[in-house]
Amino acid sequence: MSVILVTGSYDHEIRFWEAWSGICSRTIARSGESGQVNRLAISPDKRLLAAAIHKKVYIYEITSTSSTPLTCLDAHTNNVTSVSFHSEGKWLVTGSEDGTIRIWDLRSTQVHRTYDNGAPGKSLNDVCVHPNQGELISCDQAGCIKQWDLSENLCSHELTPAGDVPIRSVSLASDGSCLVAGNNKGKCYVWKINEEKSDLPRYQAVTKFSAHKKYLTRVLLSPDVKYLATCSADTTVKIWSISQNYEFRQEKVLQGHQRWVWDCAFSADSAYLVTASSDHTARLWEMASGETVRQYNGHHKGETPPAAVCCALHDGAG
């Protein structure tokens, strides 16, 4: 499987798609189980799929045809809102509305470490792993962005760009050069990341801009760090070009979804973007033209598929 494209939805099902034909190749049906699929992540070696479903994280084998997970990671006490693999694929990082970040050892399936984000109301909306693999960046409902050091086992930096306005999503540049955050009011904030050893602040605010007039659901930097995608309740995805001095210019508005756009994922070469929406579909967009080149619908005729709320794409080297 050179291209792995997966979507998760409100109906508890996970679907694998043939990216170019638009055919659903596999469905992980979860009949009799409750809880929507919140987030998906594909391991770097393309072997495993991690699915955050309500309070638990299920690990599935991608090449298998079984709907039975390899294992279930169960320690969070509220919705798991983020899930991401460490670069070697041996560790998994999860964030939850219970206010904790947990690092899991996938070999033992045990919690290796837990970071507590603090008081009630500090529920986590997103967590990403720094490219150096030694730090985590989280954002929460209280408006805080935090850097957690894996070696020191503590929170080493904290940013509050808009007071207590909840930060919905964070994205780190693949080269570790900058951090982008998006909040509930549609605003984006950008920091240049300086070396810890330099005299400059670790996070140097460089710009902020209004991306959407409505609720912002996801910010995502492209792998080549030339573009930023922002998803919103306004049914659109906006593509912003990034200049060398961190000027963000709106390049395209991807229009076609009929309801909220919840999630997105870039192809490895930054040429395509996958999006998931409450309108029951996922779409594959060509970045150069801004056009939909494929739409992924329910795979039974006459079926009205449920809202698609998350997606994952891995078409790079395994």
Phi and psi in degrees as a GROMACS rama.xvg file:
@    title "Ramachandran Plot"
@    xaxis  label "Phi"
@    yaxis  label "Psi"
@TYPE xy
-78.1077  -34.711  SER-2
-118.255  122.344  VAL-3
-112.523  118.576  ILE-4
-126.188  124.865  LEU-5
-132.922  141.218  VAL-6
-127.824  151.363  THR-7
-126.151  153.913  GLY-8
-145.592  177.478  SER-9
-66.1329  -19.346  TYR-10
-87.3645  10.9903  ASP-11
77.1256  0.867504  HIS-12
-93.3046  149.751  GLU-13
-116.963  131.122  ILE-14
-122.542  134.961  ARG-15
-99.0453  138.715  PHE-16
-124.26  145.464  TRP-17
-79.7967  113.545  GLU-18
-56.951  -42.4132  ALA-19
-87.8351  -31.844  TRP-20
-86.2919  -23.1605  SER-21
80.8156  8.12708  GLY-22
-86.4252  137.241  ILE-23
-77.1339  118.697  CYS-24
-94.5202  -19.7696  SER-25
-161.93  139.978  ARG-26
-123.725  127.573  THR-27
-93.2432  97.8279  ILE-28
-82.2531  137.876  ALA-29
-122.887  52.872  ARG-30
-60.485  136.995  SER-31
83.9357  -5.00109  GLY-32
-108.388  144.037  GLU-33
-102.339  166.951  SER-34
103.876  125.501  GLY-35
-77.3987  158.354  GLN-36
-81.3029  115.737  VAL-37
-88.0179  -45.1739  ASN-38
-148.135  154.904  ARG-39
-131.731  148.046  LEU-40
-146.948  140.652  ALA-41
-106.862  134.476  ILE-42
-66.3196  153.409  SER-43
-55.7268  -32.1121  PRO-44
-89.0882  6.47743  ASP-45
64.3979  19.0201  LYS-46
-90.7902  -34.4531  ARG-47
-122.238  148.405  LEU-48
-117.005  127.204  LEU-49
-103.503  126.152  ALA-50
-121.207  118.708  ALA-51
-85.2305  113.035  ALA-52
-126.696  107.122  ILE-53
56.1434  -119.265  HIS-54
-90.4564  -5.70683  LYS-55
-116.707  163.334  LYS-56
-122.548  123.849  VAL-57
-103.732  135.683  TYR-58
-107.453  120.722  ILE-59
-113.853  149.39  TYR-60
-85.5916  124.697  GLU-61
-67.9328  -35.9912  ILE-62
-82.7973  -7.97492  THR-63
-77.9605  160.977  SER-64
-106.516  0.20407  THR-65
-79.8163  145.012  SER-66
-88.9725  -0.18506  SER-67
-86.0615  126.826  THR-68
-70.2651  155.385  PRO-69
-66.3947  -39.3496  LEU-70
-158.917  165.18  THR-71
-127.547  127.259  CYS-72
-97.4167  113.608  LEU-73
-130.12  99.2707  ASP-74
-150.064  -25.2809  ALA-75
-68.5623  151.957  HIS-76
-109.502  4.35126  THR-77
-150.237  178.567  ASN-78
-44.1532  131.336  ASN-79
-86.3075  120.383  VAL-80
-103.82  -13.894  THR-81
-148.748  148.928  SER-82
-151.184  130.492  VAL-83
-152.07  146.894  SER-84
-88.8917  144.85  PHE-85
-68.7982  154.537  HIS-86
-57.2118  -32.291  SER-87
-85.6074  -6.97687  GLU-88
78.4227  6.57  GLY-89
-90.999  -16.5069  LYS-90
-124.548  151.878  TRP-91
-128.677  138.247  LEU-92
-112.839  128.944  VAL-93
-126.724  148.141  THR-94
-125.812  150.53  GLY-95
-142.803  161.03  SER-96
-68.2875  -7.70415  GLU-97
-78.8591  0.297828  ASP-98
85.0838  12.8796  GLY-99
-121.868  152.966  THR-100
-110.39  133.216  ILE-101
-123.528  138.651  ARG-102
-109.453  123.608  ILE-103
-108.456  137.619  TRP-104
-89.169  111.717  ASP-105
-71.5409  -15.7881  LEU-106
-75.8893  -36.2745  ARG-107
-104.648  -12.5997  SER-108
59.8338  23.2439  THR-109
-100.093  156.103  GLN-110
-71.8869  120.972  VAL-111
-85.8941  -36.3848  HIS-112
-157.029  148.167  ARG-113
-128.758  131.239  THR-114
-108.987  131.494  TYR-115
-100.324  121.534  ASP-116
-79.5324  -4.33239  ASN-117
113.161  -153.11  GLY-118
-61.8853  165.67  ALA-119
-54.8451  147.763  PRO-120
93.9963  -11.3674  GLY-121
-93.9984  36.0491  LYS-122
-64.9372  138.914  SER-123
-85.2955  133.377  LEU-124
-100.465  -25.986  ASN-125
-162.299  148.034  ASP-126
-142.349  134.632  VAL-127
-132.447  154.365  CYS-128
-92.9561  129.985  VAL-129
-64.348  144.367  HIS-130
-54.6533  -25.4591  PRO-131
-74.8427  -5.92317  ASN-132
64.6047  8.25107  GLN-133
-109.953  -1.35103  GLY-134
-139.333  153.423  GLU-135
-119.449  147.452  LEU-136
-119.171  126.902  ILE-137
-122.452  158.787  SER-138
-137.448  153.578  CYS-139
-139.795  177.026  ASP-140
-71.2212  -18.2592  GLN-141
-89.1444  1.19432  ALA-142
92.3994  11.3994  GLY-143
-100.609  144.414  CYS-144
-117.472  131.479  ILE-145
-130.273  145.703  LYS-146
-103.862  127.223  GLN-147
-110.67  124.697  TRP-148
-90.8194  123.338  ASP-149
-72.1294  -30.4676  LEU-150
-77.2364  -40.3435  SER-151
-85.3181  -18.3838  GLU-152
65.2107  41.338  ASN-153
-154.716  169.111  LEU-154
-85.6478  118.349  CYS-155
-103.788  -20.2009  SER-156
-143.793  147.37  HIS-157
-139.799  134.706  GLU-158
-124.562  139.051  LEU-159
-133.04  81.5445  THR-160
-69.1207  -24.5844  PRO-161
-138.336  44.4486  ALA-162
62.4234  -128.699  GLY-163
-98.5863  15.1652  ASP-164
-68.6774  123.162  VAL-165
-56.0448  135.509  PRO-166
-92.3017  121.63  ILE-167
-86.4629  -37.3623  ARG-168
-152.423  147.444  SER-169
-132.26  148.927  VAL-170
-142.571  134.402  SER-171
-106.256  139.375  LEU-172
-63.0604  143.693  ALA-173
-62.285  -23.7488  SER-174
-96.6287  6.53663  ASP-175
73.1448  15.4357  GLY-176
-82.3846  -28.9981  SER-177
-152.281  162.857  CYS-178
-125.418  134.067  LEU-179
-120.626  137.664  VAL-180
-129.972  145.659  ALA-181
-124.904  141.824  GLY-182
-115.859  178.097  ASN-183
-62.931  -17.9361  ASN-184
-97.2251  9.6876  LYS-185
85.5941  9.24621  GLY-186
-93.8653  146.138  LYS-187
-114.571  142.198  CYS-188
-125.322  138.93  TYR-189
-128.404  134.355  VAL-190
-124.498  137.841  TRP-191
-82.6467  136.032  LYS-192
-100.078  117.189  ILE-193
-97.3379  158.738  ASN-194
-62.9531  142.062  GLU-195
-58.2976  -30.9519  GLU-196
-77.7236  -15.5992  LYS-197
-76.226  166.774  SER-198
-79.6367  -10.9324  ASP-199
-81.4756  156.989  LEU-200
-62.2781  147.904  PRO-201
-56.7658  -46.4221  ARG-202
-113.898  110.096  TYR-203
-106.531  110.226  GLN-204
-61.4257  125.957  ALA-205
-114.916  -31.7899  VAL-206
-165.546  162.981  THR-207
-145.688  149.787  LYS-208
-157.004  157.565  PHE-209
-88.8205  114.684  SER-210
-90.038  -38.9328  ALA-211
-141.509  151.98  HIS-212
-81.0822  -21.4408  LYS-213
-107.33  -179.57  LYS-214
-47.0832  131.235  TYR-215
-99.4052  132.516  LEU-216
-105.563  -30.7684  THR-217
-153.705  137.754  ARG-218
-117.795  140.482  VAL-219
-150.193  122.152  LEU-220
-82.1882  141.08  LEU-221
-71.3731  154.33  SER-222
-55.521  -32.5671  PRO-223
-86.3992  2.32858  ASP-224
58.446  27.5113  VAL-225
-98.0379  -17.0952  LYS-226
-137.218  154.156  TYR-227
-121.826  131.956  LEU-228
-105.264  135.173  ALA-229
-124.525  129.571  THR-230
-106.949  150.041  CYS-231
-149.387  165.751  SER-232
-69.3452  -13.2567  ALA-233
-80.1606  10.1233  ASP-234
78.1218  0.0541767  THR-235
-109.779  163.545  THR-236
-121.553  129.528  VAL-237
-107.443  141.293  LYS-238
-111.392  124.588  ILE-239
-115.595  130.809  TRP-240
-84.9626  149.803  SER-241
-119.47  120.192  ILE-242
-84.1491  170.254  SER-243
-64.0429  -26.2704  GLN-244
-101.097  26.6882  ASN-245
62.8351  40.4005  TYR-246
-92.4538  128.973  GLU-247
-104.44  122.478  PHE-248
-122.306  130.869  ARG-249
-68.1275  120.4  GLN-250
-97.8012  -44.2948  GLU-251
-147.439  152.138  LYS-252
-116.117  116.05  VAL-253
-84.8246  108.768  LEU-254
-114.3  137.93  GLN-255
163.203  -36.8396  GLY-256
-66.9346  148.231  HIS-257
-99.9494  -15.9105  GLN-258
-136.096  -169.901  ARG-259
-48.6478  138.948  TRP-260
-102.3  121.624  VAL-261
-98.3275  -31.8218  TRP-262
-152.244  160.625  ASP-263
-153.142  161.274  CYS-264
-151.009  134.306  ALA-265
-88.1008  151.746  PHE-266
-73.0262  161.988  SER-267
-60.4765  -31.6002  ALA-268
-92.0686  7.06863  ASP-269
64.9172  13.8115  SER-270
-89.9466  -17.431  ALA-271
-134.959  155.091  TYR-272
-134.331  134.15  LEU-273
-103.871  138.717  VAL-274
-129.903  151.779  THR-275
-124.872  136.487  ALA-276
-136.913  157.372  SER-277
-66.4358  -8.29648  SER-278
-80.6147  12.7922  ASP-279
83.2436  2.84052  HIS-280
-123.792  159.952  THR-281
-116.511  152.112  ALA-282
-132.226  148.511  ARG-283
-108.918  121.747  LEU-284
-109.904  141.776  TRP-285
-90.3431  121.486  GLU-286
-64.1442  -38.1728  MET-287
-62.1294  -40.6435  ALA-288
-99.6933  -21.3705  SER-289
75.4576  15.068  GLY-290
-102.058  152.188  GLU-291
-74.417  124.898  THR-292
-104.603  -15.3678  VAL-293
-156.547  143.064  ARG-294
-122.876  137.191  GLN-295
-110.799  110.015  TYR-296
-109.18  -179.951  ASN-297
-57.9648  145.584  GLY-298
-98.4141  8.37268  HIS-299
-113.39  136.344  HIS-300
-61.2701  136.612  LYS-301
81.4294  -7.81698  GLY-302
-80.0215  137.26  GLU-303
-97.2124  104.298  THR-304
-70.1366  156.694  PRO-305
-76.7569  171.977  PRO-306
-58.4899  131.625  ALA-307
-89.3371  125.309  ALA-308
-118.44  -9.97563  VAL-309
-154.377  156.641  CYS-310
-148.769  159.227  CYS-311
-145.269  141.846  ALA-312
-136.578  133.401  LEU-313
-140.041  104.917  HIS-314
-124.225  12.9761  ASP-315
-87.7454  -169.493  GLY-316
-65.1792  139.054  ALA-317
